[in-house]
Amino acid sequence: MEYRYKKAEIKKFLNDSIKDYSKDELQKLIKDGELHNEIFNTGYYVAYRGEGAKWMGEEAFEIIGIVKDYEQDNFGEVMTDLSDDVAVTNMYVYIVGEELINEDPKLRD
């Protein structure tokens, strides 16, 4: 499934984040399969309550559904607190980040 909501914004975040690594560091992250985790799971895309709700806007319920389905499909259970706008936003960004990395052959091993 392709997730489109704010995908260009998330792609810009990915590209900007990659610039923080040396060529060798980046190659090691890609080789080890850790680039996605490093970029999208070691920090927060949004950090403050209300910031996530604002970011999701009218797509909030759609995004909650995407997070729920993704976690059920990949982990067998929903682990994100779906009432927490920050957690939902960050998980959605994590999901889209995974998609972006998988779409770019230079970013996967």
Residue frames as qw, qx, qy, qz and C-alpha x, y, z in Angstrom:
[[0.000, 0.889, 0.458, 0.000, 0.00, 0.00, 0.00],
 [0.413, 0.314, -0.020, 0.855, 1.25, 3.46, -0.80],
 [0.255, -0.757, -0.446, 0.404, 0.78, 6.14, 1.82],
 [0.388, 0.582, 0.245, 0.672, 0.54, 9.59, 0.32],
 [0.283, -0.930, -0.206, -0.112, -0.39, 11.96, 3.14],
 [0.216, -0.928, 0.299, 0.048, 2.58, 14.31, 3.62],
 [0.940, 0.039, 0.172, 0.291, 4.85, 11.80, 1.89],
 [0.511, 0.687, -0.069, 0.512, 6.87, 14.59, 0.22],
 [0.299, -0.837, 0.261, -0.376, 7.42, 16.24, 3.61],
 [0.863, -0.402, 0.307, 0.007, 8.59, 12.96, 5.12],
 [0.848, 0.356, 0.091, 0.382, 10.85, 12.33, 2.11],
 [0.198, 0.831, -0.196, 0.481, 12.43, 15.77, 2.66],
 [0.611, -0.686, 0.326, -0.224, 12.97, 14.83, 6.32],
 [0.955, -0.045, 0.225, 0.189, 14.65, 11.59, 5.21],
 [0.658, 0.586, -0.001, 0.473, 16.88, 13.37, 2.70],
 [0.091, -0.858, 0.248, -0.440, 17.80, 16.08, 5.21],
 [0.783, -0.536, 0.295, -0.112, 18.55, 13.45, 7.86],
 [0.932, 0.197, 0.090, 0.291, 20.80, 11.47, 5.53],
 [0.374, 0.790, -0.173, 0.453, 22.98, 14.57, 5.12],
 [0.484, -0.781, 0.300, -0.258, 23.90, 14.29, 8.82],
 [0.899, -0.232, 0.347, 0.129, 25.90, 11.10, 8.17],
 [0.068, -0.618, 0.637, 0.456, 29.26, 10.68, 6.52],
 [0.672, 0.342, -0.503, -0.423, 29.36, 8.53, 3.39],
 [0.324, 0.208, -0.906, 0.174, 30.92, 5.66, 5.38],
 [0.274, 0.067, 0.695, -0.661, 28.36, 5.92, 8.20],
 [0.660, 0.305, 0.007, -0.687, 25.52, 5.95, 5.69],
 [0.600, 0.322, -0.690, -0.247, 26.89, 2.96, 3.80],
 [0.115, 0.114, -0.914, 0.371, 27.24, 1.01, 7.06],
 [0.451, 0.172, 0.487, -0.727, 23.66, 1.83, 8.09],
 [0.711, 0.344, -0.259, -0.556, 22.39, 0.69, 4.70],
 [0.462, 0.311, -0.830, -0.018, 24.54, -2.48, 4.70],
 [0.019, 0.020, -0.868, 0.495, 23.41, -3.38, 8.22],
 [0.246, -0.509, -0.735, -0.373, 19.76, -2.69, 7.37],
 [0.335, -0.514, -0.543, 0.573, 19.61, -0.05, 10.11],
 [0.113, 0.171, 0.180, 0.962, 18.98, 3.14, 8.12],
 [0.389, -0.557, -0.501, -0.536, 15.21, 3.08, 8.66],
 [0.636, -0.574, -0.459, 0.235, 15.56, 2.49, 12.38],
 [0.481, -0.175, -0.125, 0.850, 18.25, 5.17, 12.73],
 [0.003, -0.229, -0.242, -0.943, 16.29, 7.88, 10.90],
 [0.480, -0.390, -0.365, -0.696, 12.74, 7.08, 11.98],
 [0.770, -0.449, -0.446, -0.079, 13.00, 5.33, 15.34],
 [0.617, -0.108, -0.394, 0.673, 15.72, 7.06, 17.36],
 [0.042, -0.116, -0.196, 0.973, 14.02, 10.43, 17.69],
 [0.271, 0.614, 0.658, -0.341, 10.66, 12.09, 17.36],
 [0.242, 0.423, 0.490, 0.723, 9.23, 13.68, 14.24],
 [0.301, -0.675, -0.092, -0.668, 6.77, 15.54, 16.47],
 [0.395, 0.067, -0.738, 0.542, 7.23, 15.75, 20.22],
 [0.138, 0.022, 0.451, -0.882, 4.49, 17.82, 21.81],
 [0.190, 0.492, 0.832, -0.176, 0.89, 16.96, 22.58],
 [0.310, 0.798, 0.269, -0.441, -1.34, 18.73, 20.10],
 [0.037, 0.622, -0.552, -0.554, 1.46, 19.00, 17.55],
 [0.204, 0.004, 0.946, 0.253, 0.60, 15.55, 16.21],
 [0.314, 0.625, 0.675, -0.235, -3.10, 16.35, 15.98],
 [0.210, 0.812, -0.076, -0.540, -2.34, 19.55, 14.09],
 [0.065, -0.443, 0.762, 0.468, 0.04, 17.70, 11.76],
 [0.240, 0.210, 0.940, 0.120, -2.53, 14.97, 11.02],
 [0.289, 0.120, -0.134, -0.940, -5.34, 17.46, 10.53],
 [0.752, 0.129, 0.034, -0.645, -8.45, 16.06, 8.87],
 [0.702, 0.296, -0.634, -0.133, -6.60, 12.84, 8.04],
 [0.274, -0.475, 0.699, -0.458, -6.28, 11.83, 11.71],
 [0.825, -0.022, 0.419, -0.377, -8.78, 8.98, 11.61],
 [0.838, 0.499, -0.215, -0.053, -7.31, 7.65, 8.36],
 [0.271, 0.634, -0.650, 0.318, -3.81, 7.77, 9.88],
 [0.543, -0.339, 0.622, -0.451, -5.00, 6.01, 13.04],
 [0.927, 0.207, 0.172, -0.260, -6.42, 3.25, 10.83],
 [0.657, 0.615, -0.421, 0.110, -3.15, 2.95, 8.90],
 [0.053, -0.568, 0.713, -0.408, -1.15, 2.65, 12.13],
 [0.738, -0.147, 0.494, -0.436, -3.57, 0.11, 13.55],
 [0.923, 0.354, -0.006, -0.152, -3.54, -2.05, 10.42],
 [0.464, 0.666, -0.547, 0.205, 0.24, -1.84, 10.03],
 [0.229, -0.491, 0.725, -0.426, 0.89, -2.91, 13.61],
 [0.841, 0.000, 0.398, -0.368, -1.64, -5.74, 13.50],
 [0.856, 0.492, -0.148, -0.060, -0.16, -6.99, 10.22],
 [0.485, 0.624, -0.522, 0.321, 3.47, -6.69, 11.31],
 [0.016, -0.396, 0.717, -0.574, 3.40, -7.27, 15.07],
 [0.374, -0.285, -0.881, -0.059, 0.15, -9.17, 15.63],
 [0.284, -0.718, -0.552, 0.313, -1.14, -6.47, 17.95],
 [0.132, 0.855, 0.080, 0.496, -1.51, -2.71, 18.20],
 [0.655, -0.259, -0.359, 0.612, 1.23, -1.31, 20.39],
 [0.136, 0.243, 0.002, 0.960, 0.82, 2.42, 19.74],
 [0.054, 0.514, 0.624, -0.586, -1.55, 4.29, 22.04],
 [0.213, 0.476, 0.610, 0.596, -4.05, 5.37, 19.39],
 [0.178, -0.905, -0.386, 0.012, -5.35, 8.14, 21.67],
 [0.455, -0.652, 0.145, 0.589, -1.89, 9.78, 21.75],
 [0.531, 0.838, 0.065, -0.104, -1.55, 12.15, 18.78],
 [0.038, -0.804, 0.577, 0.139, 2.23, 12.30, 19.11],
 [0.531, -0.212, 0.818, 0.060, 2.63, 8.51, 19.15],
 [0.684, 0.526, 0.502, -0.059, 0.28, 8.05, 16.19],
 [0.368, 0.905, -0.159, -0.145, 2.01, 10.74, 14.13],
 [0.164, -0.683, 0.702, 0.120, 5.47, 9.36, 14.84],
 [0.620, 0.012, 0.784, 0.031, 4.36, 5.82, 13.99],
 [0.634, 0.711, 0.287, -0.104, 2.80, 6.99, 10.73],
 [0.192, 0.884, -0.405, -0.134, 6.05, 8.78, 9.83],
 [0.439, -0.407, 0.799, 0.062, 7.92, 5.55, 10.69],
 [0.702, 0.341, 0.624, -0.040, 5.63, 3.60, 8.33],
 [0.519, 0.851, 0.042, -0.074, 6.01, 6.07, 5.47],
 [0.104, -0.800, 0.577, 0.128, 9.76, 6.20, 6.10],
 [0.613, -0.131, 0.774, 0.088, 9.95, 2.44, 5.66],
 [0.661, 0.622, 0.420, -0.016, 8.06, 2.75, 2.38],
 [0.254, 0.936, -0.210, -0.120, 10.37, 5.53, 1.15],
 [0.295, -0.610, 0.722, 0.141, 13.50, 3.54, 1.93],
 [0.659, 0.118, 0.741, 0.054, 12.08, 0.45, 0.25],
 [0.569, 0.778, 0.249, -0.093, 11.28, 2.49, -2.86],
 [0.204, 0.904, -0.372, -0.050, 14.85, 3.77, -3.25],
 [0.963, 0.108, -0.182, 0.167, 17.33, 1.05, -4.26],
 [0.389, 0.585, -0.411, 0.581, 20.28, 3.23, -3.14],
 [0.351, -0.548, 0.398, -0.646, 18.95, 3.19, 0.43],
 [0.912, -0.219, 0.221, -0.268, 18.47, -0.53, 0.85],
 [0.253, -0.515, 0.802, 0.168, 20.98, -3.34, 0.92]]
